[in-house]
Amino acid sequence: MKQEPLSRSAAAASPAPYAAPAGAATEDTERLSAWLDGELGASEADALAQRLLRDPDWRSRYIDWCAVGDALRSQEVIGGHSPRLCARIARALDSEPALLAPRALPGGARRHIATGFAVAAAAAVLVFVAVPQLRSGSAGAGAGTSADAGTSAGVAVADKVLAAGDPGAPVRNAAAGAHAFNPRLDPYIEAHREVTGTGVMPAAAVYLRFGGEGEQ
Amino acid sequence: MSERDADLELVRLVQRGDKRAFELLVAKYQRRISRLLSRMIRDPADIEDVAQEAFIKAYRALPNFRGESAFYTWLYRIAINTAKNHFAAQGRRAPTVVANDIEDQESGEDAVYLSDTATPDSLYQSKQVGLAVNRAIDQLPPDLRTAIVLRELEGLSYDEIAVAMNCPVGTVRSRIFRAREAIALELRPLLGTGEDERW
């Protein structure tokens, strides 16, 4: 069957007797009709939608008016449609859990929030995981832990290098003793340590890189 | 506020846990979805199955619906994909020409009904609906008839109708409401939305 939507010409047909529908034309139900068309203010919409869910008469009207719109646009939509479908879907919905979704946000806002969470998580990992590990590494060196063995081994290697007089050795271990430093720098290093404290990465403070000549 | 916003209001209620709001969305769009599916699927029983599956999928996916498109557009895509999955499950491909044609139409509002999928029952029912609609329209006073036609068929806003009919917006609102009530009264016996049914 071909679609035969009503046209403007239908409006020009000769009028026939019209009786107002029983119980019609209250201000409230007019507002419901306007809401269905998206013609109600946003401030009223929420309360109206809530009442629509509670009031069986409103639900009935809403469903009928949706069908009227479909029938006016295409008679086949109604004619070819199974009236059982709604009841079937309603039964299927009964076994579905109620949704409790966060209020939908625009994509941009969601991205910003996700980025914020990522930065906060990274900072938390740094503060609560990485820093304590670094600090414990420094303390362990002084307390004779396994890290101490590594440090001692490093000292031994450094001493061997120094003893061999290798001028190209780039790294010296500060814990190896005062002979590894230029004595003239001692006051400066002491003063620097007083000012900086242990720092964020105290385990790294035991190493000192010499770059220039005459520091042997 | 637009019609899309009215749907979004119901969507928000569903997202806050109220399933009844989703039932209203089903009531509103079930016929359009069925018609859409009838262009791809011949068997009326399959159409019902796929339509039900599409609505349930939409319900489950609703927490992810952000309102960037109209609810119907979003639902429409779910229905198309559900129909394709239906064909895939049966080891068949969706009718390519029809599927592409449907997907080309963003909203499906102007979909052309494929008459060869209609059954004798549905043809008879369509004829009865057509007669009832025409009878109801003919009985309306011209002002009501014009207002409802401009709204439902031409898609004009109340402001535009008020300009076209040279009357206040409040009058347009009243005329559309009264026209709806009158046509619903005539159609109700054919709609299957009696009081003894859940919807």
Boltz contact constraints between the chains, C-beta under 6 A:
constraints:
  - contact:
      token1: [A, 1]
      token2: [B, 115]
      max_distance: 6.0
  - contact:
      token1: [A, 1]
      token2: [B, 123]
      max_distance: 6.0
  - contact:
      token1: [A, 1]
      token2: [B, 126]
      max_distance: 6.0
  - contact:
      token1: [A, 3]
      token2: [B, 113]
      max_distance: 6.0
  - contact:
      token1: [A, 6]
      token2: [B, 153]
      max_distance: 6.0
  - contact:
      token1: [A, 10]
      token2: [B, 137]
      max_distance: 6.0
  - contact:
      token1: [A, 11]
      token2: [B, 145]
      max_distance: 6.0
  - contact:
      token1: [A, 11]
      token2: [B, 146]
      max_distance: 6.0
  - contact:
      token1: [A, 11]
      token2: [B, 149]
      max_distance: 6.0
  - contact:
      token1: [A, 13]
      token2: [B, 138]
      max_distance: 6.0
  - contact:
      token1: [A, 15]
      token2: [B, 141]
      max_distance: 6.0
  - contact:
      token1: [A, 15]
      token2: [B, 142]
      max_distance: 6.0
  - contact:
      token1: [A, 16]
      token2: [B, 138]
      max_distance: 6.0
  - contact:
      token1: [A, 16]
      token2: [B, 139]
      max_distance: 6.0
  - contact:
      token1: [A, 18]
      token2: [B, 139]
      max_distance: 6.0
  - contact:
      token1: [A, 18]
      token2: [B, 140]
      max_distance: 6.0
  - contact:
      token1: [A, 18]
      token2: [B, 141]
      max_distance: 6.0
  - contact:
      token1: [A, 21]
      token2: [B, 181]
      max_distance: 6.0
  - contact:
      token1: [A, 21]
      token2: [B, 182]
      max_distance: 6.0
  - contact:
      token1: [A, 21]
      token2: [B, 185]
      max_distance: 6.0
  - contact:
      token1: [A, 24]
      token2: [B, 181]
      max_distance: 6.0
  - contact:
      token1: [A, 30]
      token2: [B, 173]
      max_distance: 6.0
  - contact:
      token1: [A, 30]
      token2: [B, 174]
      max_distance: 6.0
  - contact:
      token1: [A, 30]
      token2: [B, 177]
      max_distance: 6.0
  - contact:
      token1: [A, 33]
      token2: [B, 177]
      max_distance: 6.0
  - contact:
      token1: [A, 33]
      token2: [B, 180]
      max_distance: 6.0
  - contact:
      token1: [A, 34]
      token2: [B, 173]
      max_distance: 6.0
  - contact:
      token1: [A, 35]
      token2: [B, 6]
      max_distance: 6.0
  - contact:
      token1: [A, 38]
      token2: [B, 1]
      max_distance: 6.0
  - contact:
      token1: [A, 38]
      token2: [B, 2]
      max_distance: 6.0
  - contact:
      token1: [A, 38]
      token2: [B, 3]
      max_distance: 6.0
  - contact:
      token1: [A, 38]
      token2: [B, 5]
      max_distance: 6.0
  - contact:
      token1: [A, 38]
      token2: [B, 6]
      max_distance: 6.0
  - contact:
      token1: [A, 39]
      token2: [B, 158]
      max_distance: 6.0
  - contact:
      token1: [A, 40]
      token2: [B, 1]
      max_distance: 6.0
  - contact:
      token1: [A, 42]
      token2: [B, 1]
      max_distance: 6.0
  - contact:
      token1: [A, 45]
      token2: [B, 9]
      max_distance: 6.0
  - contact:
      token1: [A, 49]
      token2: [B, 9]
      max_distance: 6.0
  - contact:
      token1: [A, 53]
      token2: [B, 20]
      max_distance: 6.0
  - contact:
      token1: [A, 63]
      token2: [B, 27]
      max_distance: 6.0
  - contact:
      token1: [A, 63]
      token2: [B, 193]
      max_distance: 6.0
  - contact:
      token1: [A, 63]
      token2: [B, 199]
      max_distance: 6.0
  - contact:
      token1: [A, 64]
      token2: [B, 184]
      max_distance: 6.0
  - contact:
      token1: [A, 65]
      token2: [B, 180]
      max_distance: 6.0
  - contact:
      token1: [A, 66]
      token2: [B, 27]
      max_distance: 6.0
  - contact:
      token1: [A, 66]
      token2: [B, 28]
      max_distance: 6.0
  - contact:
      token1: [A, 67]
      token2: [B, 191]
      max_distance: 6.0
  - contact:
      token1: [A, 68]
      token2: [B, 180]
      max_distance: 6.0
  - contact:
      token1: [A, 68]
      token2: [B, 183]
      max_distance: 6.0
  - contact:
      token1: [A, 68]
      token2: [B, 184]
      max_distance: 6.0
  - contact:
      token1: [A, 69]
      token2: [B, 152]
      max_distance: 6.0
  - contact:
      token1: [A, 70]
      token2: [B, 31]
      max_distance: 6.0
  - contact:
      token1: [A, 71]
      token2: [B, 129]
      max_distance: 6.0
  - contact:
      token1: [A, 71]
      token2: [B, 133]
      max_distance: 6.0
  - contact:
      token1: [A, 71]
      token2: [B, 187]
      max_distance: 6.0
  - contact:
      token1: [A, 72]
      token2: [B, 152]
      max_distance: 6.0
  - contact:
      token1: [A, 75]
      token2: [B, 126]
      max_distance: 6.0
  - contact:
      token1: [A, 75]
      token2: [B, 129]
      max_distance: 6.0
  - contact:
      token1: [A, 75]
      token2: [B, 130]
      max_distance: 6.0
  - contact:
      token1: [A, 76]
      token2: [B, 113]
      max_distance: 6.0
  - contact:
      token1: [A, 76]
      token2: [B, 126]
      max_distance: 6.0
  - contact:
      token1: [A, 77]
      token2: [B, 31]
      max_distance: 6.0
  - contact:
      token1: [A, 77]
      token2: [B, 35]
      max_distance: 6.0
  - contact:
      token1: [A, 78]
      token2: [B, 129]
      max_distance: 6.0
  - contact:
      token1: [A, 79]
      token2: [B, 122]
      max_distance: 6.0
  - contact:
      token1: [A, 79]
      token2: [B, 125]
      max_distance: 6.0
  - contact:
      token1: [A, 79]
      token2: [B, 126]
      max_distance: 6.0
  - contact:
      token1: [A, 79]
      token2: [B, 129]
      max_distance: 6.0
  - contact:
      token1: [A, 80]
      token2: [B, 118]
      max_distance: 6.0
  - contact:
      token1: [A, 80]
      token2: [B, 122]
      max_distance: 6.0
  - contact:
      token1: [A, 81]
      token2: [B, 31]
      max_distance: 6.0
  - contact:
      token1: [A, 81]
      token2: [B, 34]
      max_distance: 6.0
  - contact:
      token1: [A, 82]
      token2: [B, 48]
      max_distance: 6.0
  - contact:
      token1: [A, 83]
      token2: [B, 192]
      max_distance: 6.0
  - contact:
      token1: [A, 85]
      token2: [B, 30]
      max_distance: 6.0
  - contact:
      token1: [A, 85]
      token2: [B, 48]
      max_distance: 6.0
  - contact:
      token1: [A, 86]
      token2: [B, 27]
      max_distance: 6.0
  - contact:
      token1: [A, 86]
      token2: [B, 30]
      max_distance: 6.0
  - contact:
      token1: [A, 86]
      token2: [B, 199]
      max_distance: 6.0
  - contact:
      token1: [A, 87]
      token2: [B, 198]
      max_distance: 6.0
  - contact:
      token1: [A, 88]
      token2: [B, 52]
      max_distance: 6.0
  - contact:
      token1: [A, 89]
      token2: [B, 26]
      max_distance: 6.0
  - contact:
      token1: [A, 89]
      token2: [B, 52]
      max_distance: 6.0
  - contact:
      token1: [A, 89]
      token2: [B, 55]
      max_distance: 6.0
  - contact:
      token1: [A, 90]
      token2: [B, 23]
      max_distance: 6.0
  - contact:
      token1: [A, 90]
      token2: [B, 198]
      max_distance: 6.0
  - contact:
      token1: [A, 92]
      token2: [B, 52]
      max_distance: 6.0
  - contact:
      token1: [A, 92]
      token2: [B, 56]
      max_distance: 6.0
  - contact:
      token1: [A, 93]
      token2: [B, 19]
      max_distance: 6.0
  - contact:
      token1: [A, 96]
      token2: [B, 59]
      max_distance: 6.0
  - contact:
      token1: [A, 98]
      token2: [B, 17]
      max_distance: 6.0
  - contact:
      token1: [A, 98]
      token2: [B, 19]
      max_distance: 6.0
  - contact:
      token1: [A, 99]
      token2: [B, 14]
      max_distance: 6.0
  - contact:
      token1: [A, 99]
      token2: [B, 15]
      max_distance: 6.0
  - contact:
      token1: [A, 99]
      token2: [B, 17]
      max_distance: 6.0
  - contact:
      token1: [A, 99]
      token2: [B, 62]
      max_distance: 6.0
  - contact:
      token1: [A, 99]
      token2: [B, 63]
      max_distance: 6.0
  - contact:
      token1: [A, 100]
      token2: [B, 17]
      max_distance: 6.0
  - contact:
      token1: [A, 101]
      token2: [B, 15]
      max_distance: 6.0
  - contact:
      token1: [A, 101]
      token2: [B, 63]
      max_distance: 6.0
  - contact:
      token1: [A, 104]
      token2: [B, 66]
      max_distance: 6.0
  - contact:
      token1: [A, 104]
      token2: [B, 67]
      max_distance: 6.0
